[in-house]
Amino acid sequence: MTTTSRSPRLLLLSTVLLAVTGIALLGVPHGQEPPAPATATASTAQVTTNSSSAAAPPPVGEPTAGTAGSPTPAASTSSANVSALPPRGEGTAGDRAVQRNLEAAWPADLPAGDERKLLTAGRALLRADATGVGRAQWPSVFGDSGQAVAPAFATARFRIQAMIARRDGSPDRAVVHLVWAGMDRGGTFTDLRITDWFFTRTTAKGPSTWTPQPRT
């Protein structure tokens, strides 16, 4: 009787104690948990220090071991000495640069009067050759003016970009060097085209004149 009457009380007391203990444990703040062992803290700090050292970049100005430095490209040095031409397709904005390059590469060597005459003739010859306009003025160059010849380039899209006149190995021989742009019959527009017209000086009667030579 005594044992049987005490067992429910012991069970009830045990249950209450367990419940109180659980409530007490749940009420402990998270920040008051026992600190981690000193050994674990020390090893964690050491790993963190080693990781920071490995990730840190080398000092500025000192190359990393096993890597080569970055020398100045040789191309940038050599290109500084080369006179640059404008890129293709730049339009009339680049024509002045083309003219400057021509004059710098081939200094003038003709009297100013002769140079003007040659440039005027060279311009007219190139236009006649490319567009067909004015070919009758040059029968010795283009042959029979009555023969219909389809122009290779559209007149509206023809432009001389630069030109010079220089001696061609003799005071009585000259060449007009032209750089030009145009659209062909197929609709393709191309600039920086090059054409040379050669002239000889004739002094039979009166003032000397420059006669264009037929294209070969």
TABELPE-V545955 format. One record per backbone hydrogen bond with DSSP energy under -1.0 kcal/mol. NH is the residue of the N-H (numbers start at 0). CO is the residue of the C=O. E is the energy in kcal/mol with one decimal. If there is no record, write none. Layout:
# TABELPE-V545955
nh	co	e
NH	CO	E
NH	CO	E
This chain:
# TABELPE-V545955
nh	co	e
4	0	-2.3
5	1	-1.5
6	2	-1.5
9	5	-2.3
10	6	-2.4
11	7	-2.3
12	8	-2.8
13	9	-2.6
14	10	-2.2
15	11	-2.2
16	12	-2.5
17	13	-2.3
18	14	-2.0
19	15	-2.5
20	16	-2.5
21	17	-2.3
22	18	-2.1
23	19	-2.3
24	20	-2.3
25	21	-2.1
26	22	-1.4
27	24	-1.2
31	28	-1.1
32	29	-1.3
40	36	-1.9
41	37	-2.2
42	38	-2.2
43	39	-2.3
44	40	-2.3
45	41	-2.0
46	42	-2.2
47	43	-2.3
48	44	-2.2
49	45	-2.3
50	46	-2.3
51	47	-2.2
52	48	-2.0
53	49	-2.0
54	50	-1.9
55	51	-1.2
61	58	-1.8
66	63	-1.9
77	73	-2.3
78	74	-2.6
80	77	-1.4
81	78	-1.1
89	86	-1.3
93	90	-1.9
94	91	-1.1
97	93	-1.7
98	94	-2.3
99	95	-2.3
100	96	-2.1
101	97	-2.1
102	98	-2.4
103	99	-2.2
104	100	-2.2
105	101	-1.7
114	110	-2.5
115	111	-2.1
116	112	-2.0
117	113	-2.5
118	114	-2.4
119	115	-2.2
120	116	-2.2
121	117	-2.9
122	118	-2.3
123	119	-1.9
124	120	-2.5
125	121	-2.2
126	122	-2.2
127	123	-2.4
128	124	-2.5
129	125	-2.6
130	126	-2.8
131	127	-1.3
136	133	-1.2
137	134	-1.8
141	137	-2.6
142	138	-1.8
152	129	-2.3
153	182	-2.1
157	154	-1.4
158	180	-2.8
160	178	-2.3
161	178	-2.0
163	176	-1.9
165	174	-2.3
167	172	-2.3
172	169	-1.7
173	198	-2.2
174	165	-2.7
175	196	-3.1
176	163	-2.6
177	194	-2.8
178	161	-3.0
179	192	-2.1
180	158	-3.3
181	189	-2.0
183	187	-2.2
186	183	-2.0
189	181	-2.3
192	179	-2.9
194	177	-2.2
196	175	-2.1
198	173	-2.9
199	210	-2.0
200	171	-2.5
201	208	-2.9
208	201	-2.4
210	199	-3.1
212	197	-2.8
